[in-house]
Amino acid sequence: MKKTILITGTGTFDGFGHGVALGLAKDHKVIAGVLDNNEKTNFEDKIKGRNLNIEIIKLDITNDDDLKKLDEYSVDILVNNAGIGETGPLVDQPFDNFKTTFEVNVFGTFKITQKVLQMMLANKNPGKVLFISSNAGLQGLPNLSSYAGSKHAIEAMASSLKKEMNRYGIKIAVINPGPYATGFNERIMDTAKKWYNKEKSYVDHQDYHYYDEILANGQADPQEIIDEMIRIIPLYQHPYRIFLPEKVADEVKKEQAETWEEQV
């Protein structure tokens, strides 16, 4: 059965949201949210002449005027994919950078989720909301406290919503990508270069190179999880949590179990 699927954060061509939007638009109606008009134009140019059921809209999830555009639609499935990241040890990272991550990843996600859920409930439409979390949503990662913190908040939001919406038939699920080679992780690592000052830092500058090996050799092909998301998102029933790559999922499960016995 064809669904109307709203996906946020689809403007980055190498990202999950973009690939999933293109894949789902072959069989479903996709509303593809992008950050700004430049991304909108680029996306429209890319799909010109292709037989895809996709509408691209400027949808900054932190912009209330953009969110009002959703009043024109009836959404069956919301995929909360939009997000940003910052790096740097907590003791050095500027507060405004930390705050901005939460403004987008948590508060922006809250706003659009609340908006869509209110529409679903008003229309008695038992739809579905998926949150694109991360391995960082289930584990602490050095130099990524703002990003991991925001994804932990998403995990709590989704888990609570699952219980709140169950009686209304609205399904909630979480997708946890590990490190994939979309370019997103590299962009996160570059953020500290804008403000890092070796002379004023409280921690050793080598801490900023913690992920060099992972970025060079430890990222998987994103098509793996894009294909799984395209398969899973329209389904009526599937697991609450989808975590890939499996190797990273196993590592996170092991780490979580160890924390119950860990001494400090």
C-alpha distance (Angstrom), angle and dihedral (degrees) to the residues before:
residue distance angle dihedral
M1 . . .
K2 3.81 . .
K3 3.79 115.5 .
T4 3.79 134.5 -163.0
I5 3.79 103.9 -125.2
L6 3.80 124.0 -169.6
I7 3.80 114.1 -158.5
T8 3.81 122.6 -175.9
G9 3.80 125.5 -152.3
T10 3.81 98.4 28.7
G11 3.80 98.9 139.7
T12 3.80 99.1 90.4
F13 3.79 105.4 87.0
D14 3.80 95.8 -149.7
G15 3.82 94.5 45.0
F16 3.79 132.8 103.6
G17 3.79 94.5 -112.3
H18 3.78 94.6 54.1
G19 3.79 94.7 49.0
V20 3.79 92.9 45.0
A21 3.82 92.3 48.3
L22 3.80 91.7 53.3
G23 3.79 92.3 46.6
L24 3.80 96.3 47.7
A25 3.82 93.7 44.4
K26 3.80 89.4 70.9
D27 3.81 91.5 70.6
H28 3.82 106.1 12.6
K29 3.79 141.4 42.4
V30 3.82 107.2 -96.5
I31 3.79 125.5 -164.4
A32 3.79 102.9 -162.2
G33 3.79 114.6 -159.1
V34 3.81 118.1 -154.3
L35 3.78 130.8 -175.6
D36 3.80 101.2 -119.8
N37 3.80 144.9 -2.7
N38 3.80 93.0 -92.9
E39 3.81 90.2 59.7
K40 3.80 89.0 45.0
T41 3.81 92.9 54.6
N42 3.81 93.0 46.0
F43 3.81 92.2 49.5
E44 3.81 92.6 47.3
D45 3.79 90.6 50.9
K46 3.79 90.9 50.4
I47 3.81 95.7 54.3
K48 3.81 97.6 39.0
G49 3.79 110.0 132.0
R50 3.80 94.2 11.4
N51 3.78 120.4 121.9
L52 3.79 97.0 -119.8
N53 3.80 128.3 137.5
I54 3.79 95.3 -138.5
E55 3.79 135.1 132.4
I56 3.79 117.9 -164.9
I57 3.80 117.5 -151.2
K58 3.79 133.8 177.2
L59 3.79 101.5 -110.5
D60 3.77 117.2 167.2
I61 3.80 99.8 178.7
T62 3.81 90.9 -148.1
N63 3.84 92.2 54.7
D64 3.80 114.6 89.3
D65 3.82 92.9 -160.8
D66 3.80 90.1 55.6
L67 3.80 91.1 49.3
K68 3.82 90.7 54.5
K69 3.82 87.8 65.9
L70 3.79 88.1 72.2
D71 3.81 90.0 71.7
E72 3.82 85.9 80.7
Y73 3.80 93.5 62.0
S74 3.77 141.3 67.0
V75 3.80 106.6 -144.1
D76 3.80 123.3 -160.0
I77 3.80 97.5 179.5
L78 3.81 130.6 22.1
V79 3.80 118.5 -160.2
N80 3.81 110.3 -164.9
N81 3.78 99.7 -154.1
A82 3.83 104.0 139.5
G83 3.78 114.0 108.3
I84 3.79 147.3 133.6
G85 3.78 136.4 -151.6
E86 3.79 140.8 -148.6
T87 3.76 130.0 -166.0
G88 3.77 136.1 -155.4
P89 3.82 136.4 96.6
L90 3.78 111.8 -69.8
V91 3.81 92.6 -119.6
D92 3.81 91.4 59.3
Q93 3.80 105.6 31.1
P94 3.82 114.8 106.9
F95 3.79 112.2 -112.6
D96 3.81 93.2 -128.3
N97 3.81 90.0 58.9
F98 3.79 90.8 50.5
K99 3.79 90.4 47.5
T100 3.80 94.1 49.4
T101 3.80 91.1 56.8
F102 3.78 89.9 56.2
E103 3.81 92.4 43.7
V104 3.80 89.8 60.7
N105 3.79 106.1 27.8
V106 3.80 98.4 39.7
F107 3.80 112.2 17.1
G108 3.81 95.6 35.6
T109 3.79 89.9 47.4
F110 3.80 89.6 48.1
K111 3.81 91.8 52.3
I112 3.78 97.2 50.7
T113 3.80 93.2 40.5
Q114 3.79 91.7 51.6
K115 3.81 90.7 47.0
V116 3.80 94.2 51.2
L117 3.79 94.3 42.4
Q118 3.81 91.1 52.2
M119 3.81 88.9 52.3
M120 3.80 91.8 48.5
L121 3.80 92.5 49.4
A122 3.81 93.9 45.1
N123 3.81 90.7 50.5
K124 3.82 92.9 41.1
N125 3.79 87.4 -123.3
P126 3.83 110.4 155.2
G127 3.78 96.2 -150.6
K128 3.79 135.3 152.0
V129 3.80 138.6 -106.1
L130 3.80 122.1 -158.3
F131 3.78 124.3 -168.2
I132 3.80 119.5 -153.5
S133 3.78 100.3 -142.6
S134 3.82 124.2 160.6
N135 3.77 142.9 -133.9
A136 3.82 79.8 -90.8
G137 3.79 88.1 66.9
L138 3.80 90.0 67.6
Q139 3.80 102.9 35.0
G140 3.76 139.6 37.9
L141 3.79 114.7 -111.0
P142 3.82 124.1 -163.0
N143 3.82 114.2 -111.9
L144 3.80 90.2 10.1
S145 3.80 101.4 81.6
S146 3.82 93.7 128.4
Y147 3.81 94.3 48.0
A148 3.80 94.6 40.8
G149 3.79 90.4 44.8
S150 3.79 91.6 53.2
K151 3.79 91.8 48.9
H152 3.81 91.3 48.0
A153 3.81 86.1 54.8
I154 3.81 89.6 51.7
E155 3.80 89.4 52.3
A156 3.81 90.5 53.1
M157 3.80 91.5 46.1
A158 3.79 92.4 51.4
S159 3.80 94.7 44.6
S160 3.80 91.8 50.9
L161 3.80 93.2 44.7
K162 3.79 91.0 51.1
K163 3.80 88.8 62.9
E164 3.81 95.1 40.0
M165 3.80 95.7 50.3
N166 3.80 99.5 39.3
R167 3.82 94.4 92.5
Y168 3.81 90.4 53.5
G169 3.79 95.3 51.8
I170 3.81 93.5 -115.0
K171 3.78 111.0 140.0
I172 3.81 124.2 -142.5
A173 3.81 125.3 -163.9
V174 3.80 140.9 167.8
I175 3.78 130.1 -140.6
N176 3.81 116.5 -158.5
P177 3.81 115.1 -164.4
G178 3.76 116.8 -169.5
P179 3.83 120.0 -153.5
Y180 3.80 109.7 -37.6
A181 3.79 127.7 172.8
T182 3.81 99.1 -111.3
G183 3.80 95.6 122.1
F184 3.82 90.8 -111.1
N185 3.81 93.9 107.2
E186 3.79 91.9 50.2
R187 3.80 90.3 50.8
I188 3.80 90.4 51.8
M189 3.80 91.8 51.1
D190 3.80 90.8 51.7
T191 3.81 94.3 56.8
A192 3.80 95.3 82.0
K193 3.81 90.2 59.2
K194 3.80 88.6 73.7
W195 3.78 94.1 63.9
Y196 3.83 110.5 8.7
N197 3.80 114.0 121.5
K198 3.79 114.4 -173.6
E199 3.78 92.3 -158.5
K200 3.82 94.2 53.7
S201 3.81 99.4 36.8
Y202 3.80 118.2 116.6
V203 3.80 93.4 -150.3
D204 3.78 135.3 53.3
H205 3.81 112.4 -80.5
Q206 3.82 88.9 -131.1
D207 3.81 87.0 73.9
Y208 3.79 87.6 74.3
H209 3.81 90.4 65.1
Y210 3.80 95.6 57.4
Y211 3.81 92.8 114.4
D212 3.79 100.5 40.4
E213 3.81 94.2 106.4
I214 3.81 93.2 45.3
L215 3.79 91.5 50.8
A216 3.79 91.5 47.6
N217 3.80 100.4 43.8
G218 3.81 111.9 -2.9
Q219 3.80 105.4 71.7
A220 3.79 123.2 102.3
D221 3.80 129.8 -140.3
P222 3.84 105.7 -85.0
Q223 3.80 91.8 -144.7
E224 3.81 87.2 78.2
I225 3.79 94.3 66.2
I226 3.81 95.1 32.1
D227 3.81 89.3 58.9
E228 3.80 91.0 47.3
M229 3.80 91.9 49.0
I230 3.81 91.3 50.1
R231 3.80 88.5 52.3
I232 3.82 97.4 43.3
I233 3.81 104.3 39.7
P234 3.83 99.1 69.9
L235 3.82 95.2 42.1
Y236 3.79 120.5 112.1
Q237 3.81 91.8 -141.6
H238 3.81 132.2 24.7
P239 3.82 138.9 130.6
Y240 3.81 118.0 -57.8
R241 3.81 90.9 -127.7
I242 3.80 124.9 42.0
F243 3.82 110.9 -172.3
L244 3.80 124.9 178.9
P245 2.99 144.7 -148.5
E246 3.80 91.3 42.2
K247 3.80 91.4 -145.0
V248 3.79 91.2 60.3
A249 3.81 91.1 44.6
D250 3.81 89.5 55.7
E251 3.81 91.1 49.0
V252 3.81 91.8 51.4
K253 3.81 92.7 47.9
K254 3.81 89.5 51.5
E255 3.81 92.4 48.5
Q256 3.80 92.5 48.6
A257 3.81 91.6 51.1
E258 3.82 91.5 49.5
T259 3.80 92.8 54.9
W260 3.81 90.0 67.7
E261 3.81 89.9 65.9
E262 3.82 99.3 29.4
Q263 3.80 118.3 123.8
V264 3.82 123.8 -148.7
